[in-house]
């Protein structure tokens, strides 16, 4: 039998729940291009808002 942990969810600014997700961030600074893969965020299933700091952590 496996030990399964529930997926941590956070409350979104809209009042619904945001679940962990990973995104890619791409920024260009003069001669340098910065790409961050699998950046951990929370994405709301209701409104689609992506946030680094859910409401309860602001």
PQR file with spaces between the fields and no chain letter, atoms N, CA, C, O and H, PARSE charges and radii, in Angstrom:
ATOM       1  N    UNK     1       0.834   -1.170    0.000 -0.4000 1.5000
ATOM       2  CA   UNK     1       0.000    0.000    0.000 -0.0000 2.0000
ATOM       3  C    UNK     1       0.889    1.248    0.000  0.5500 1.7000
ATOM       4  O    UNK     1       1.828    1.349    0.790 -0.5500 1.4000
ATOM       5  N    UNK     2       0.586    2.188   -0.886 -0.4000 1.5000
ATOM       6  CA   UNK     2       1.382    3.406   -0.983 -0.0000 2.0000
ATOM       7  C    UNK     2       0.834    4.485   -0.073  0.5500 1.7000
ATOM       8  O    UNK     2      -0.373    4.598    0.144 -0.5500 1.4000
ATOM       9  H    UNK     2      -0.177    2.106   -1.527  0.4000 1.0000
ATOM      10  N    UNK     3       1.746    5.263    0.447 -0.4000 1.5000
ATOM      11  CA   UNK     3       1.350    6.459    1.191 -0.0000 2.0000
ATOM      12  C    UNK     3       1.135    7.570    0.184  0.5500 1.7000
ATOM      13  O    UNK     3       2.075    7.972   -0.502 -0.5500 1.4000
ATOM      14  H    UNK     3       2.726    5.171    0.271  0.4000 1.0000
ATOM      15  N    UNK     4      -0.063    8.065    0.085 -0.4000 1.5000
ATOM      16  CA   UNK     4      -0.323    9.171   -0.833 -0.0000 2.0000
ATOM      17  C    UNK     4      -0.650   10.410   -0.031  0.5500 1.7000
ATOM      18  O    UNK     4      -1.411   10.369    0.936 -0.5500 1.4000
ATOM      19  H    UNK     4      -0.826    7.739    0.642  0.4000 1.0000
ATOM      20  N    UNK     5      -0.061   11.507   -0.452 -0.4000 1.5000
ATOM      21  CA   UNK     5      -0.316   12.766    0.224 -0.0000 2.0000
ATOM      22  C    UNK     5      -1.289   13.571   -0.622  0.5500 1.7000
ATOM      23  O    UNK     5      -1.187   13.560   -1.848 -0.5500 1.4000
ATOM      24  H    UNK     5       0.557   11.540   -1.237  0.4000 1.0000
ATOM      25  N    UNK     6      -2.218   14.262   -0.004 -0.4000 1.5000
ATOM      26  CA   UNK     6      -3.160   15.077   -0.773 -0.0000 2.0000
ATOM      27  C    UNK     6      -2.430   16.225   -1.470  0.5500 1.7000
ATOM      28  O    UNK     6      -1.419   16.723   -0.975 -0.5500 1.4000
ATOM      29  H    UNK     6      -2.300   14.271    0.993  0.4000 1.0000
ATOM      30  N    UNK     7      -2.949   16.631   -2.610 -0.4000 1.5000
ATOM      31  CA   UNK     7      -2.372   17.753   -3.344 -0.0000 2.0000
ATOM      32  C    UNK     7      -2.627   19.022   -2.543  0.5500 1.7000
ATOM      33  O    UNK     7      -3.773   19.326   -2.212 -0.5500 1.4000
ATOM      34  H    UNK     7      -3.771   16.227   -3.012  0.4000 1.0000
ATOM      35  N    UNK     8      -1.561   19.772   -2.225 -0.4000 1.5000
ATOM      36  CA   UNK     8      -1.771   21.005   -1.461 -0.0000 2.0000
ATOM      37  C    UNK     8      -2.484   22.042   -2.325  0.5500 1.7000
ATOM      38  O    UNK     8      -2.075   22.289   -3.459 -0.5500 1.4000
ATOM      39  H    UNK     8      -0.629   19.526   -2.493  0.4000 1.0000
ATOM      40  N    UNK     9      -3.521   22.633   -1.809 -0.4000 1.5000
ATOM      41  CA   UNK     9      -4.221   23.691   -2.541 -0.0000 2.0000
ATOM      42  C    UNK     9      -4.205   24.947   -1.688  0.5500 1.7000
ATOM      43  O    UNK     9      -4.045   24.888   -0.469 -0.5500 1.4000
ATOM      44  H    UNK     9      -3.853   22.432   -0.888  0.4000 1.0000
ATOM      45  N    UNK    10      -4.370   26.063   -2.337 -0.4000 1.5000
ATOM      46  CA   UNK    10      -4.378   27.351   -1.647 -0.0000 2.0000
ATOM      47  C    UNK    10      -5.603   28.115   -2.106  0.5500 1.7000
ATOM      48  O    UNK    10      -6.138   27.850   -3.182 -0.5500 1.4000
ATOM      49  H    UNK    10      -4.500   26.111   -3.327  0.4000 1.0000
ATOM      50  N    UNK    11      -6.043   29.052   -1.306 -0.4000 1.5000
ATOM      51  CA   UNK    11      -7.181   29.871   -1.686 -0.0000 2.0000
ATOM      52  C    UNK    11      -6.713   30.977   -2.632  0.5500 1.7000
ATOM      53  O    UNK    11      -5.761   31.698   -2.336 -0.5500 1.4000
ATOM      54  H    UNK    11      -5.608   29.267   -0.431  0.4000 1.0000
ATOM      55  N    UNK    12      -7.388   31.099   -3.760 -0.4000 1.5000
ATOM      56  CA   UNK    12      -7.081   32.120   -4.764 -0.0000 2.0000
ATOM      57  C    UNK    12      -7.665   33.461   -4.324  0.5500 1.7000
ATOM      58  O    UNK    12      -8.480   33.515   -3.403 -0.5500 1.4000
ATOM      59  H    UNK    12      -8.162   30.513   -4.000  0.4000 1.0000
ATOM      60  N    UNK    13      -7.248   34.530   -4.978 -0.4000 1.5000
ATOM      61  CA   UNK    13      -7.788   35.859   -4.684 -0.0000 2.0000
ATOM      62  C    UNK    13      -9.273   35.945   -4.991  0.5500 1.7000
ATOM      63  O    UNK    13      -9.972   36.765   -4.396 -0.5500 1.4000
ATOM      64  H    UNK    13      -6.585   34.486   -5.726  0.4000 1.0000
ATOM      65  N    UNK    14      -9.784   35.104   -5.921 -0.4000 1.5000
ATOM      66  CA   UNK    14     -11.208   35.127   -6.268 -0.0000 2.0000
ATOM      67  C    UNK    14     -12.048   34.332   -5.267  0.5500 1.7000
ATOM      68  O    UNK    14     -13.277   34.342   -5.344 -0.5500 1.4000
ATOM      69  H    UNK    14      -9.217   34.437   -6.404  0.4000 1.0000
ATOM      70  N    UNK    15     -11.388   33.641   -4.324 -0.4000 1.5000
ATOM      71  CA   UNK    15     -12.113   32.880   -3.315 -0.0000 2.0000
ATOM      72  C    UNK    15     -12.189   31.394   -3.604  0.5500 1.7000
ATOM      73  O    UNK    15     -12.595   30.621   -2.736 -0.5500 1.4000
ATOM      74  H    UNK    15     -10.390   33.633   -4.261  0.4000 1.0000
ATOM      75  N    UNK    16     -11.809   30.978   -4.801 -0.4000 1.5000
ATOM      76  CA   UNK    16     -11.791   29.565   -5.152 -0.0000 2.0000
ATOM      77  C    UNK    16     -10.421   28.987   -4.805  0.5500 1.7000
ATOM      78  O    UNK    16      -9.586   29.665   -4.207 -0.5500 1.4000
ATOM      79  H    UNK    16     -11.479   31.606   -5.506  0.4000 1.0000
ATOM      80  N    UNK    17     -10.198   27.722   -5.187 -0.4000 1.5000
ATOM      81  CA   UNK    17      -8.938   27.087   -4.831 -0.0000 2.0000
ATOM      82  C    UNK    17      -7.965   27.046   -5.996  0.5500 1.7000
ATOM      83  O    UNK    17      -8.340   26.762   -7.134 -0.5500 1.4000
ATOM      84  H    UNK    17     -10.876   27.171   -5.673  0.4000 1.0000
ATOM      85  N    UNK    18      -6.706   27.337   -5.688 -0.4000 1.5000
ATOM      86  CA   UNK    18      -5.626   27.289   -6.667 -0.0000 2.0000
ATOM      87  C    UNK    18      -4.782   26.059   -6.361  0.5500 1.7000
ATOM      88  O    UNK    18      -4.461   25.784   -5.205 -0.5500 1.4000
ATOM      89  H    UNK    18      -6.401   27.568   -4.764  0.4000 1.0000
ATOM      90  N    UNK    19      -4.430   25.329   -7.404 -0.4000 1.5000
ATOM      91  CA   UNK    19      -3.635   24.117   -7.257 -0.0000 2.0000
ATOM      92  C    UNK    19      -2.223   24.349   -7.772  0.5500 1.7000
ATOM      93  O    UNK    19      -2.006   25.210   -8.625 -0.5500 1.4000
ATOM      94  H    UNK    19      -4.691   25.553   -8.343  0.4000 1.0000
ATOM      95  N    UNK    20      -1.252   23.583   -7.256 -0.4000 1.5000
ATOM      96  CA   UNK    20       0.125   23.743   -7.729 -0.0000 2.0000
ATOM      97  C    UNK    20       0.220   23.463   -9.227  0.5500 1.7000
ATOM      98  O    UNK    20      -0.436   22.561   -9.747 -0.5500 1.4000
ATOM      99  H    UNK    20      -1.428   22.884   -6.563  0.4000 1.0000
ATOM     100  N    UNK    21       1.037   24.243   -9.900 -0.4000 1.5000
ATOM     101  CA   UNK    21       1.298   24.068  -11.326 -0.0000 2.0000
ATOM     102  C    UNK    21       2.729   24.528  -11.576  0.5500 1.7000
ATOM     103  O    UNK    21       3.367   25.109  -10.698 -0.5500 1.4000
ATOM     104  H    UNK    21       1.570   24.976   -9.477  0.4000 1.0000
ATOM     105  N    UNK    22       3.225   24.263  -12.776 -0.4000 1.5000
ATOM     106  CA   UNK    22       4.569   24.707  -13.141 -0.0000 2.0000
ATOM     107  C    UNK    22       4.493   25.413  -14.481  0.5500 1.7000
ATOM     108  O    UNK    22       3.818   24.952  -15.401 -0.5500 1.4000
ATOM     109  H    UNK    22       2.707   23.791  -13.489  0.4000 1.0000
ATOM     110  N    UNK    23       5.194   26.543  -14.585 -0.4000 1.5000
ATOM     111  CA   UNK    23       5.182   27.318  -15.822 -0.0000 2.0000
ATOM     112  C    UNK    23       6.613   27.587  -16.280  0.5500 1.7000
ATOM     113  O    UNK    23       7.568   27.349  -15.541 -0.5500 1.4000
ATOM     114  H    UNK    23       5.743   26.918  -13.838  0.4000 1.0000
ATOM     115  N    UNK    24       6.746   28.078  -17.488 -0.4000 1.5000
ATOM     116  CA   UNK    24       8.034   28.517  -18.011 -0.0000 2.0000
ATOM     117  C    UNK    24       8.001   30.035  -18.110  0.5500 1.7000
ATOM     118  O    UNK    24       7.068   30.610  -18.670 -0.5500 1.4000
ATOM     119  H    UNK    24       5.970   28.271  -18.089  0.4000 1.0000
ATOM     120  N    UNK    25       9.016   30.672  -17.568 -0.4000 1.5000
ATOM     121  CA   UNK    25       9.123   32.127  -17.598 -0.0000 2.0000
ATOM     122  C    UNK    25      10.243   32.494  -18.566  0.5500 1.7000
ATOM     123  O    UNK    25      11.359   31.985  -18.454 -0.5500 1.4000
ATOM     124  H    UNK    25       9.774   30.205  -17.113  0.4000 1.0000
ATOM     125  N    UNK    26       9.944   33.374  -19.510 -0.4000 1.5000
ATOM     126  CA   UNK    26      10.953   33.839  -20.465 -0.0000 2.0000
ATOM     127  C    UNK    26      11.013   35.361  -20.431  0.5500 1.7000
ATOM     128  O    UNK    26      10.001   36.038  -20.618 -0.5500 1.4000
ATOM     129  H    UNK    26       9.038   33.787  -19.600  0.4000 1.0000
ATOM     130  N    UNK    27      12.197   35.886  -20.192 -0.4000 1.5000
ATOM     131  CA   UNK    27      12.417   37.336  -20.171 -0.0000 2.0000
ATOM     132  C    UNK    27      13.677   37.645  -20.962  0.5500 1.7000
ATOM     133  O    UNK    27      14.619   36.853  -20.983 -0.5500 1.4000
ATOM     134  H    UNK    27      13.019   35.337  -20.040  0.4000 1.0000
ATOM     135  N    UNK    28      13.686   38.792  -21.605 -0.4000 1.5000
ATOM     136  CA   UNK    28      14.858   39.210  -22.359 -0.0000 2.0000
ATOM     137  C    UNK    28      15.368   40.525  -21.793  0.5500 1.7000
ATOM     138  O    UNK    28      14.625   41.502  -21.697 -0.5500 1.4000
ATOM     139  H    UNK    28      12.921   39.435  -21.588  0.4000 1.0000
ATOM     140  N    UNK    29      16.647   40.541  -21.418 -0.4000 1.5000
ATOM     141  CA   UNK    29      17.300   41.727  -20.868 -0.0000 2.0000
ATOM     142  C    UNK    29      18.472   42.091  -21.772  0.5500 1.7000
ATOM     143  O    UNK    29      19.478   41.382  -21.795 -0.5500 1.4000
ATOM     144  H    UNK    29      17.251   39.748  -21.496  0.4000 1.0000
ATOM     145  N    UNK    30      18.353   43.175  -22.506 -0.4000 1.5000
ATOM     146  CA   UNK    30      19.389   43.642  -23.427 -0.0000 2.0000
ATOM     147  C    UNK    30      19.952   42.480  -24.242  0.5500 1.7000
ATOM     148  O    UNK    30      19.303   42.039  -25.190 -0.5500 1.4000
ATOM     149  H    UNK    30      17.536   43.751  -22.486  0.4000 1.0000
ATOM     150  N    UNK    31      21.139   41.970  -23.907 -0.4000 1.5000
ATOM     151  CA   UNK    31      21.766   40.894  -24.691 -0.0000 2.0000
ATOM     152  C    UNK    31      21.578   39.514  -24.068  0.5500 1.7000
ATOM     153  O    UNK    31      22.118   38.531  -24.576 -0.5500 1.4000
ATOM     154  H    UNK    31      21.667   42.328  -23.137  0.4000 1.0000
ATOM     155  N    UNK    32      20.829   39.427  -22.986 -0.4000 1.5000
ATOM     156  CA   UNK    32      20.678   38.156  -22.265 -0.0000 2.0000
ATOM     157  C    UNK    32      19.221   37.719  -22.279  0.5500 1.7000
ATOM     158  O    UNK    32      18.319   38.522  -22.042 -0.5500 1.4000
ATOM     159  H    UNK    32      20.390   40.225  -22.573  0.4000 1.0000
ATOM     160  N    UNK    33      19.002   36.447  -22.556 -0.4000 1.5000
ATOM     161  CA   UNK    33      17.648   35.892  -22.486 -0.0000 2.0000
ATOM     162  C    UNK    33      17.600   34.925  -21.306  0.5500 1.7000
ATOM     163  O    UNK    33      18.403   33.996  -21.216 -0.5500 1.4000
ATOM     164  H    UNK    33      19.736   35.794  -22.748  0.4000 1.0000
ATOM     165  N    UNK    34      16.659   35.155  -20.414 -0.4000 1.5000
ATOM     166  CA   UNK    34      16.503   34.320  -19.222 -0.0000 2.0000
ATOM     167  C    UNK    34      15.295   33.417  -19.404  0.5500 1.7000
ATOM     168  O    UNK    34      14.196   33.889  -19.694 -0.5500 1.4000
ATOM     169  H    UNK    34      16.007   35.909  -20.487  0.4000 1.0000
ATOM     170  N    UNK    35      15.504   32.105  -19.231 -0.4000 1.5000
ATOM     171  CA   UNK    35      14.407   31.146  -19.332 -0.0000 2.0000
ATOM     172  C    UNK    35      14.423   30.281  -18.079  0.5500 1.7000
ATOM     173  O    UNK    35      15.431   29.648  -17.764 -0.5500 1.4000
ATOM     174  H    UNK    35      16.398   31.721  -18.995  0.4000 1.0000
ATOM     175  N    UNK    36      13.306   30.258  -17.372 -0.4000 1.5000
ATOM     176  CA   UNK    36      13.170   29.421  -16.177 -0.0000 2.0000
ATOM     177  C    UNK    36      12.085   28.395  -16.467  0.5500 1.7000
ATOM     178  O    UNK    36      10.929   28.751  -16.697 -0.5500 1.4000
ATOM     179  H    UNK    36      12.487   30.772  -17.628  0.4000 1.0000
ATOM     180  N    UNK    37      12.461   27.121  -16.455 -0.4000 1.5000
ATOM     181  CA   UNK    37      11.514   26.039  -16.711 -0.0000 2.0000
ATOM     182  C    UNK    37      10.994   25.476  -15.389  0.5500 1.7000
ATOM     183  O    UNK    37      11.705   25.486  -14.384 -0.5500 1.4000
ATOM     184  H    UNK    37      13.400   26.832  -16.268  0.4000 1.0000
ATOM     185  N    UNK    38       9.774   24.992  -15.393 -0.4000 1.5000
ATOM     186  CA   UNK    38       9.165   24.327  -14.233 -0.0000 2.0000
ATOM     187  C    UNK    38       9.149   25.195  -12.979  0.5500 1.7000
ATOM     188  O    UNK    38       9.413   24.707  -11.880 -0.5500 1.4000
ATOM     189  H    UNK    38       9.197   24.984  -16.210  0.4000 1.0000
ATOM     190  N    UNK    39       8.841   26.477  -13.141 -0.4000 1.5000
ATOM     191  CA   UNK    39       8.755   27.390  -12.005 -0.0000 2.0000
ATOM     192  C    UNK    39       7.471   27.090  -11.237  0.5500 1.7000
ATOM     193  O    UNK    39       6.389   27.128  -11.823 -0.5500 1.4000
ATOM     194  H    UNK    39       8.627   26.873  -14.034  0.4000 1.0000
ATOM     195  N    UNK    40       7.563   26.792   -9.939 -0.4000 1.5000
ATOM     196  CA   UNK    40       6.367   26.412   -9.174 -0.0000 2.0000
ATOM     197  C    UNK    40       5.459   27.609   -8.880  0.5500 1.7000
ATOM     198  O    UNK    40       5.908   28.631   -8.360 -0.5500 1.4000
ATOM     199  H    UNK    40       8.441   26.760   -9.463  0.4000 1.0000
ATOM     200  N    UNK    41       4.195   27.466   -9.215 -0.4000 1.5000
ATOM     201  CA   UNK    41       3.187   28.503   -8.985 -0.0000 2.0000
ATOM     202  C    UNK    41       1.893   27.830   -8.549  0.5500 1.7000
ATOM     203  O    UNK    41       1.822   26.604   -8.458 -0.5500 1.4000
ATOM     204  H    UNK    41       3.831   26.635   -9.637  0.4000 1.0000
ATOM     205  N    UNK    42       0.876   28.633   -8.283 -0.4000 1.5000
ATOM     206  CA   UNK    42      -0.467   28.124   -8.021 -0.0000 2.0000
ATOM     207  C    UNK    42      -1.381   28.663   -9.106  0.5500 1.7000
ATOM     208  O    UNK    42      -1.362   29.860   -9.393 -0.5500 1.4000
ATOM     209  H    UNK    42       0.933   29.629   -8.357  0.4000 1.0000
ATOM     210  N    UNK    43      -2.187   27.792   -9.718 -0.4000 1.5000
ATOM     211  CA   UNK    43      -3.112   28.200  -10.776 -0.0000 2.0000
ATOM     212  C    UNK    43      -4.532   27.882  -10.330  0.5500 1.7000
ATOM     213  O    UNK    43      -4.845   26.751   -9.958 -0.5500 1.4000
ATOM     214  H    UNK    43      -2.202   26.819   -9.485  0.4000 1.0000
ATOM     215  N    UNK    44      -5.388   28.905  -10.376 -0.4000 1.5000
ATOM     216  CA   UNK    44      -6.782   28.756   -9.969 -0.0000 2.0000
ATOM     217  C    UNK    44      -7.553   27.992  -11.037  0.5500 1.7000
ATOM     218  O    UNK    44      -7.451   28.306  -12.223 -0.5500 1.4000
ATOM     219  H    UNK    44      -5.134   29.824  -10.678  0.4000 1.0000
ATOM     220  N    UNK    45      -8.310   27.007  -10.629 -0.4000 1.5000
ATOM     221  CA   UNK    45      -9.113   26.220  -11.566 -0.0000 2.0000
ATOM     222  C    UNK    45     -10.364   26.967  -11.999  0.5500 1.7000
ATOM     223  O    UNK    45     -10.952   26.629  -13.026 -0.5500 1.4000
ATOM     224  H    UNK    45      -8.393   26.752   -9.666  0.4000 1.0000
ATOM     225  N    UNK    46     -10.787   27.977  -11.240 -0.4000 1.5000
ATOM     226  CA   UNK    46     -11.992   28.735  -11.571 -0.0000 2.0000
ATOM     227  C    UNK    46     -11.686   29.889  -12.527  0.5500 1.7000
ATOM     228  O    UNK    46     -12.263   29.964  -13.612 -0.5500 1.4000
ATOM     229  H    UNK    46     -10.309   28.251  -10.406  0.4000 1.0000
ATOM     230  N    UNK    47     -10.787   30.782  -12.131 -0.4000 1.5000
ATOM     231  CA   UNK    47     -10.530   31.990  -12.933 -0.0000 2.0000
ATOM     232  C    UNK    47      -9.270   31.905  -13.781  0.5500 1.7000
ATOM     233  O    UNK    47      -9.051   32.752  -14.647 -0.5500 1.4000
ATOM     234  H    UNK    47     -10.318   30.720  -11.250  0.4000 1.0000
ATOM     235  N    UNK    48      -8.429   30.881  -13.542 -0.4000 1.5000
ATOM     236  CA   UNK    48      -7.213   30.721  -14.330 -0.0000 2.0000
ATOM     237  C    UNK    48      -6.058   31.612  -13.893  0.5500 1.7000
ATOM     238  O    UNK    48      -4.998   31.608  -14.520 -0.5500 1.4000
ATOM     239  H    UNK    48      -8.607   30.193  -12.839  0.4000 1.0000
ATOM     240  N    UNK    49      -6.254   32.372  -12.825 -0.4000 1.5000
ATOM     241  CA   UNK    49      -5.213   33.271  -12.313 -0.0000 2.0000
ATOM     242  C    UNK    49      -4.008   32.457  -11.856  0.5500 1.7000
ATOM     243  O    UNK    49      -4.157   31.441  -11.178 -0.5500 1.4000
ATOM     244  H    UNK    49      -7.115   32.375  -12.315  0.4000 1.0000
ATOM     245  N    UNK    50      -2.819   32.910  -12.231 -0.4000 1.5000
ATOM     246  CA   UNK    50      -1.578   32.269  -11.799 -0.0000 2.0000
ATOM     247  C    UNK    50      -0.930   33.190  -10.780  0.5500 1.7000
ATOM     248  O    UNK    50      -0.773   34.386  -11.027 -0.5500 1.4000
ATOM     249  H    UNK    50      -2.698   33.735  -12.782  0.4000 1.0000
ATOM     250  N    UNK    51      -0.554   32.635   -9.639 -0.4000 1.5000
ATOM     251  CA   UNK    51       0.039   33.449   -8.586 -0.0000 2.0000
ATOM     252  C    UNK    51       1.196   32.710   -7.928  0.5500 1.7000
ATOM     253  O    UNK    51       1.199   31.483   -7.835 -0.5500 1.4000
ATOM     254  H    UNK    51      -0.682   31.664   -9.439  0.4000 1.0000
ATOM     255  N    UNK    52       2.162   33.470   -7.482 -0.4000 1.5000
ATOM     256  CA   UNK    52       3.281   32.902   -6.734 -0.0000 2.0000
ATOM     257  C    UNK    52       2.907   32.858   -5.263  0.5500 1.7000
ATOM     258  O    UNK    52       3.261   31.913   -4.557 -0.5500 1.4000
ATOM     259  H    UNK    52       2.160   34.467   -7.557  0.4000 1.0000
ATOM     260  N    UNK    53       2.197   33.872   -4.799 -0.4000 1.5000
ATOM     261  CA   UNK    53       1.782   33.969   -3.405 -0.0000 2.0000
ATOM     262  C    UNK    53       0.261   33.955   -3.304  0.5500 1.7000
ATOM     263  O    UNK    53      -0.376   34.985   -3.529 -0.5500 1.4000
ATOM     264  H    UNK    53       1.909   34.639   -5.372  0.4000 1.0000
ATOM     265  N    UNK    54      -0.330   32.823   -2.974 -0.4000 1.5000
ATOM     266  CA   UNK    54      -1.783   32.786   -2.788 -0.0000 2.0000
ATOM     267  C    UNK    54      -2.217   33.752   -1.692  0.5500 1.7000
ATOM     268  O    UNK    54      -1.401   34.195   -0.884 -0.5500 1.4000
ATOM     269  H    UNK    54       0.187   31.987   -2.791  0.4000 1.0000
ATOM     270  N    UNK    55      -3.496   34.072   -1.670 -0.4000 1.5000
ATOM     271  CA   UNK    55      -4.036   35.089   -0.768 -0.0000 2.0000
ATOM     272  C    UNK    55      -3.616   34.883    0.683  0.5500 1.7000
ATOM     273  O    UNK    55      -3.281   35.850    1.367 -0.5500 1.4000
ATOM     274  H    UNK    55      -4.160   33.712   -2.327  0.4000 1.0000
ATOM     275  N    UNK    56      -3.629   33.658    1.156 -0.4000 1.5000
ATOM     276  CA   UNK    56      -3.317   33.439    2.564 -0.0000 2.0000
ATOM     277  C    UNK    56      -1.840   33.659    2.887  0.5500 1.7000
ATOM     278  O    UNK    56      -1.464   33.681    4.060 -0.5500 1.4000
ATOM     279  H    UNK    56      -3.901   32.873    0.600  0.4000 1.0000
ATOM     280  N    UNK    57      -1.000   33.820    1.868 -0.4000 1.5000
ATOM     281  CA   UNK    57       0.429   34.048    2.098 -0.0000 2.0000
ATOM     282  C    UNK    57       0.844   35.480    1.804  0.5500 1.7000
ATOM     283  O    UNK    57       2.017   35.821    1.958 -0.5500 1.4000
ATOM     284  H    UNK    57      -1.305   33.802    0.916  0.4000 1.0000
ATOM     285  N    UNK    58      -0.098   36.335    1.381 -0.4000 1.5000
ATOM     286  CA   UNK    58       0.242   37.720    1.026 -0.0000 2.0000
ATOM     287  C    UNK    58       0.359   38.543    2.284  0.5500 1.7000
ATOM     288  O    UNK    58       0.639   39.740    2.215 -0.5500 1.4000
ATOM     289  H    UNK    58      -1.051   36.058    1.256  0.4000 1.0000
